[in-house]
């Protein structure tokens, strides 16, 4: 729908401070009537009423996209609510019938949902091609600082590559304000390549507001030749990962919004239910991550890159990613100082993944008020990162079991899937290193990651 259509379909209305509809243009009044309301009574369209209440509570104009029921159909609406001394002024535009689930999808924005479902992670930009959102799980996996990139040009994260015709699909799409697919780029600071796709975001006035996009990691073997046939477990693992990751991420985001009561106060037990839903979603998402990694590390053609890295820097990054979790658990993380370095070789994101796992375990099993130490050593050509905690410790006879697939000392304890240490050790081994444990009951635990050191 273009800008002229949106302005022509703008419907205005006014609510009193008590939420009653005082006046409305015909399109909004008719929608309200079909929802069972009328002028002089509380607005009967709950999605619009919620935005009006939020604007009134915050004392500022609020603009959001909503989906409202209209009989047996749904409408995509853009609602702007601006409070004043008498109540709230409403501007409702868009009025686009939402495509039924059983109908063919022709809307490029809806097509983008399918692209995102198949993607490894998601991103968003504004009209000036500045980053406005990045998946936090992508930041953890690939080692970039999502917070530091927000508001910065998208080219600081992606080094764009020209296509076969010498063009750049993302730049052409920005110029024409259309969707694009197949933009290949490299993640700056790594050797990883991604394939980008996106759909345009349009504001209430029909203006281009940026992109909502997806990123799919490119297998290094893709540019070399056809990959060897994957076994059925690998295929199923990849499909489960793609089918579950995006829906779970949305469930978590929506539950967090409800728990934070962003749209107004809720009964306390409802907010707690939403928090429980978000926690359960994160647990399921961690299982999806573990299953995807398990599928990868057990493939015969699995390999990791060998690149120069600084284990001290990676240890600090991993500790930073877990700072909020540690604070919530009342556990202090003592990380390496900023002037410490320990050159080694390995794959950046895989080493970060290992360290996040080891430090997260240390935080999980530390008592409130406890401390987790991260220390660095170099011994016989190997760089060592030592993660020590003040937990209850692990009996010597259980040392081998915790590195087994699905191995857990006490399955009744809260924790992960029993895959984290198994995967971490496989990853370390693939990079020419290992993970060892030194622990005894009542003495905490020390996990040592070793990787080939470099001068």
C-alpha positions in Angstrom: 0.0 0.0 0.0 1.5 3.4 -0.9 1.5 6.7 1.0 -1.6 8.1 -0.7 -3.6 5.0 0.3 -2.5 5.3 3.9 -3.5 9.0 4.2 -6.8 8.4 2.5 -7.6 5.7 5.0 -6.7 7.7 8.1 -9.5 7.6 10.7 -9.4 9.9 13.7 -11.1 9.7 17.0 -11.0 11.0 20.6 -11.2 9.2 23.9 -11.8 10.7 27.3 -9.4 10.1 30.1 -11.7 7.3 31.3 -11.3 5.4 28.0 -14.7 6.3 26.7 -15.1 7.0 23.0 -16.2 10.6 22.7 -16.0 11.0 18.9 -14.8 9.1 15.9 -14.7 9.2 12.1 -16.9 6.7 10.4 -14.3 4.0 9.7 -13.1 3.9 13.3 -16.7 4.2 14.6 -17.9 1.3 12.4 -15.0 -0.9 13.6 -15.9 -0.1 17.2 -19.6 -0.8 16.6 -18.8 -4.2 15.1 -16.8 -5.0 18.2 -19.9 -4.2 20.3 -19.2 -0.7 21.4 -20.6 2.8 20.7 -19.9 6.4 21.2 -20.1 7.3 24.9 -18.9 3.9 26.1 -15.4 2.4 26.6 -13.6 1.7 23.3 -14.5 -1.9 22.4 -11.3 -2.6 20.3 -8.9 -3.8 23.0 -5.7 -3.4 20.9 -6.4 0.3 20.3 -7.6 0.9 23.8 -4.4 -0.6 25.2 -2.2 1.8 23.2 -4.4 4.7 24.3 -4.0 3.7 28.0 -0.2 3.4 27.6 0.0 6.9 26.0 -2.1 8.4 28.8 0.0 6.7 31.5 3.3 7.7 29.9 2.2 11.2 28.9 3.7 10.9 25.4 2.5 10.0 22.0 2.7 6.3 21.2 2.7 4.7 17.7 2.4 1.0 17.1 1.3 -1.6 14.6 -1.6 -3.8 15.9 -3.7 -6.6 14.5 -7.4 -6.2 15.4 -10.3 -8.6 14.8 -13.1 -7.4 12.5 -15.7 -10.1 12.5 -14.1 -13.3 11.2 -11.3 -11.3 9.6 -8.2 -9.5 11.0 -7.0 -6.0 10.1 -3.4 -4.7 10.2 -3.6 -1.2 11.7 -1.2 1.5 12.6 -2.3 3.3 15.7 -1.0 6.7 17.0 -2.3 7.8 20.4 -1.4 11.3 21.7 -2.6 12.4 25.1 -3.7 15.9 26.0 -5.6 17.7 28.8 -9.0 16.2 27.7 -8.0 12.6 26.9 -6.4 10.9 24.0 -6.4 11.8 20.3 -6.4 8.7 18.0 -5.1 8.3 14.5 -5.7 4.9 12.9 -4.4 4.1 9.5 -3.4 1.1 7.4 -6.7 -0.8 7.5 -5.1 -3.7 5.5 -6.9 -7.0 5.7 -4.5 -9.6 7.1 -4.0 -12.6 4.8 -5.8 -15.7 6.3 -3.5 -18.6 7.3 -4.9 -20.7 4.5 -4.6 -18.2 1.7 -1.5 -17.7 -0.6 0.9 -15.1 0.8 1.6 -12.3 -1.5 2.6 -9.5 1.0 6.4 -9.2 1.0 6.3 -8.4 4.7 4.5 -11.7 5.4 6.9 -13.5 3.1 9.7 -12.1 5.2 8.3 -14.1 8.2 9.1 -17.3 6.3 12.6 -16.1 5.4 13.2 -15.3 9.1 11.9 -18.7 10.1 14.6 -20.3 7.9 17.3 -17.9 9.1 20.0 -18.3 11.7 19.4 -14.9 13.3 17.5 -11.6 12.6 18.4 -7.9 12.4 16.6 -4.6 11.8 17.7 -1.2 10.4 16.2 2.3 10.1 15.8 4.2 6.9 19.4 5.5 7.1 20.6 1.9 7.2 21.6 2.2 10.9 21.2 -1.0 13.0 18.3 -0.9 15.4 18.1 -4.6 16.5 20.3 -7.6 16.5 19.6 -11.1 17.9 21.4 -11.5 21.2 22.0 -15.2 20.5 23.8 -14.2 17.3 26.0 -11.8 19.3 26.9 -14.6 21.7 27.6 -17.1 18.9 29.7 -14.9 16.7 31.4 -12.7 19.2 30.2 -9.2 18.3 28.8 -6.6 20.8 25.2 -6.1 19.8 24.8 -3.2 22.2 27.7 -1.3 20.8 26.5 -1.7 17.2 23.0 -0.3 17.8 22.6 3.0 16.0 25.7 2.4 13.9 25.8 1.9 10.1 25.0 -1.6 9.0 28.3 -1.7 7.1 30.2 -1.8 10.4 28.9 -5.3 11.0 28.5 -6.5 7.4 31.2 -6.2 4.6 28.9 -6.3 1.6 29.9 -8.4 -1.5 28.8 -7.6 -5.0 26.6 -10.1 -6.9 27.4 -11.7 -10.3 26.2 -8.5 -12.0 28.4 -6.3 -9.8 25.5 -4.9 -7.9 24.5 -4.9 -4.2 20.9 -6.2 -3.6 20.6 -4.4 -0.3 21.5 -1.0 -1.7 19.2 -1.5 -4.7 16.4 -2.4 -2.3 17.1 0.6 -0.1 16.9 2.9 -3.2 13.6 1.3 -4.4 12.3 0.6 -0.9 11.6 -3.0 -1.7 12.4 -6.4 -0.4 15.6 -8.2 -1.3 17.2 -11.6 -1.0 20.7 -13.0 -1.6 22.9 -10.2 -0.4 26.2 -12.0 0.6 28.4 -10.3 3.2 31.2 -11.1 5.6 30.9 -10.6 9.3 33.6 -8.0 10.0 36.5 -9.3 12.1 35.7 -12.9 11.3 36.0 -15.2 8.3 32.3 -16.0 8.4 30.0 -15.2 5.5 26.2 -14.7 5.6 23.4 -14.4 3.2 21.0 -11.5 4.0 17.4 -11.0 3.1 14.9 -8.4 4.3 11.5 -6.8 3.8 10.9 -3.0 4.0 9.3 -1.4 7.1 6.7 1.2 6.3 5.5 3.8 8.8 1.9 5.1 9.2 2.5 7.8 6.6 3.7 5.3 4.1 7.3 6.3 4.3 10.2 3.9 4.2 11.4 3.2 7.8 14.1 0.6 7.2 14.4 -3.1 6.9 13.3 -6.1 9.0 15.8 -8.8 7.9 17.3 -12.2 8.4 20.8 -13.6 8.2 21.7 -17.2 7.2 25.2 -18.4 7.8 27.0 -19.7 4.6 28.7 -23.1 5.0 32.4 -22.6 3.9 32.0 -25.7 1.8 29.3 -24.1 -0.3 31.7 -22.1 -2.4 34.0 -25.0 -2.9 31.6 -27.6 -4.3 28.7 -29.8 -3.3 28.8 -30.9 0.3 28.9 -34.6 1.1 25.5 -36.2 1.8 24.3 -35.4 5.3 23.0 -38.2 7.5 19.3 -38.2 8.5 20.2 -37.0 12.1 21.9 -33.9 10.7 19.0 -33.1 8.4 16.5 -33.5 11.2 18.7 -31.4 13.5 18.9 -28.5 11.1 15.1 -28.6 10.4 14.3 -28.7 14.1 16.6 -25.8 14.8 15.1 -23.7 12.0 11.5 -24.6 12.8 11.8 -23.8 16.6 14.3 -21.0 17.0 12.2 -18.1 15.6 8.9 -19.1 17.3 10.6 -19.6 20.6 12.4 -16.2 20.3 9.0 -14.5 19.7 7.4 -16.3 22.7 10.2 -15.2 24.9 10.1 -11.6 23.7 6.3 -11.4 24.1 6.4 -13.0 27.5 9.1 -10.6 28.7 7.0 -7.7 27.5 4.0 -8.9 29.4 6.1 -9.6 32.5 7.5 -6.1 32.3 3.9 -4.7 32.1 4.9 -2.4 29.2 1.2 -2.0 28.2 -0.1 -1.2 31.7 -0.4 -2.9 35.1 -1.4 -6.5 35.5 -2.4 -8.7 38.4 0.8 -9.8 40.1 0.2 -13.5 39.4 -0.3 -12.8 35.7 3.1 -11.1 35.4 4.7 -14.0 37.3 3.0 -16.5 34.8 4.6 -14.5 31.9 8.0 -14.6 33.6 7.7 -18.4 33.9 6.8 -18.6 30.3 9.8 -16.6 29.3 12.1 -18.8 31.5 10.7 -22.0 30.0 11.1 -20.6 26.5 14.8 -19.8 27.2 15.3 -23.3 28.5 13.8 -24.8 25.3 15.9 -22.4 23.2 19.0 -23.6 25.0 18.0 -27.2 24.2 17.6 -26.3 20.5 21.1 -24.7 20.6 22.5 -27.9 22.1 20.8 -30.2 19.6 22.0 -28.1 16.7 25.6 -28.1 18.0 25.4 -31.9 18.8 24.3 -32.5 15.2 27.2 -30.4 13.9 30.1 -31.8 16.1 29.1 -35.5 15.4 29.2 -35.1 11.6 32.2 -36.7 9.9 32.9 -33.6 7.9 32.8 -31.2 10.9 35.7 -28.9 11.1 36.7 -25.6 12.8 38.8 -22.7 11.6 42.3 -22.1 13.0 42.8 -18.3 13.5 44.9 -16.2 15.8 43.0 -15.1 18.9 43.6 -13.8 22.4 42.2 -16.1 25.2 42.3 -13.2 27.7 40.1 -11.1 25.4 37.7 -14.0 24.9 37.5 -14.7 28.6 36.6 -11.1 29.3 33.9 -11.2 26.6 32.4 -14.4 27.9 32.3 -13.0 31.4 30.6 -9.8 30.1 27.9 -11.8 28.4 27.1 -13.5 31.7 27.3 -10.4 33.9 23.6 -10.0 34.2 23.0 -13.7 35.0 25.8 -13.6 37.6 24.4 -10.5 39.2 20.9 -12.0 39.5 22.5 -15.1 41.2 24.5 -12.8 43.5 27.7 -14.3 42.2 30.8 -12.2 41.4 32.9 -13.0 38.3 36.6 -12.1 38.7 37.7 -11.8 35.0 41.2 -11.2 33.6 42.5 -7.6 33.6 42.4 -5.6 30.4 46.2 -5.6 30.1 46.4 -9.4 30.2 46.9 -11.3 27.0 47.3 -15.0 26.0 47.8 -15.5 22.3 46.5 -18.9 21.0 44.9 -20.4 17.9 41.3 -21.7 17.4 38.0 -20.6 16.0 36.8 -17.4 17.7 33.1 -18.1 18.1 33.7 -21.7 19.1 36.1 -20.7 21.9 33.7 -18.1 23.0 31.0 -20.7 23.1 33.1 -23.0 25.3 34.0 -20.3 27.7 30.4 -19.1 28.0 29.4 -22.7 28.8 32.2 -23.1 31.5 31.5 -19.8 33.2 27.7 -20.3 33.1 28.1 -23.6 34.8 30.3 -22.1 37.4 27.7 -19.3 38.1 24.9 -21.9 38.2 26.5 -24.0 40.8 28.0 -21.2 43.0 26.2 -20.3 46.1 24.7 -16.7 46.6 27.6 -14.5 47.6 30.1 -16.8 45.9 32.8 -16.0 43.4 33.9 -17.3 40.1 37.6 -16.9 39.1 39.0 -16.8 35.6 42.7 -17.2 35.4 45.2 -17.6 32.5 48.3 -19.7 32.3 50.7 -21.0 29.6 52.2 -24.4 29.9 54.2 -26.6 27.5 53.0 -24.8 24.4 49.4 -24.7 25.4 47.4 -21.7 26.5 45.1 -22.4 29.5 42.0 -20.7 30.7 41.0 -21.8 34.2 37.4 -21.3 35.5 37.1 -22.0 39.2 34.0 -21.8 41.4 33.0 -22.2 45.0 30.3 -24.8 44.4 29.8 -28.1 46.1 32.4 -29.9 43.9 32.4 -33.1 41.9 33.5 -36.5 43.1 36.5 -38.0 41.3 34.4 -41.0 40.1 32.1 -38.6 38.3 34.8 -36.6 36.4 34.5 -38.8 33.3 30.7 -38.9 33.4 30.1 -35.2 33.2 31.8 -35.1 29.8 29.6 -37.9 28.4 26.6 -37.2 26.1 23.6 -36.3 28.3 25.9 -37.0 31.3 24.8 -35.3 34.6 25.9 -36.2 38.1 22.4 -35.5 39.6 19.6 -35.3 37.0 17.2 -34.0 39.7 19.2 -30.8 40.0 18.1 -27.8 37.9 20.5 -27.4 35.0 21.0 -27.9 31.3 20.6 -30.9 28.9 23.8 -32.7 29.9 25.2 -31.8 26.4 27.1 -28.7 27.2 30.4 -30.2 28.4 30.2 -33.0 25.9 30.0 -30.5 23.0 32.6 -28.2 24.6 35.1 -30.9 24.8 34.5 -32.1 21.3 35.0 -28.5 20.1 38.2 -28.1 22.1 39.5 -31.4 20.7 38.8 -30.3 17.1 40.9 -27.2 17.7 43.8 -29.2 19.1 43.0 -28.7 22.8 41.1 -30.2 25.6 39.0 -29.5 28.7 39.9 -31.0 32.0 38.4 -30.9 35.5 40.0 -30.8 38.9 37.4 -31.1 41.7 36.4 -32.9 44.9 33.2 -32.7 47.0 33.1 -29.6 49.1 36.1 -28.0 47.3 34.4 -26.3 44.3 35.5 -27.1 40.7 38.2 -26.0 38.4 37.7 -26.5 34.6 40.7 -25.9 32.4 40.4 -25.2 28.7 43.7 -25.7 26.8 44.4 -24.6 23.2 47.6 -24.3 21.2 49.5 -21.2 22.2 51.2 -18.9 19.8 54.1 -16.4 20.2 
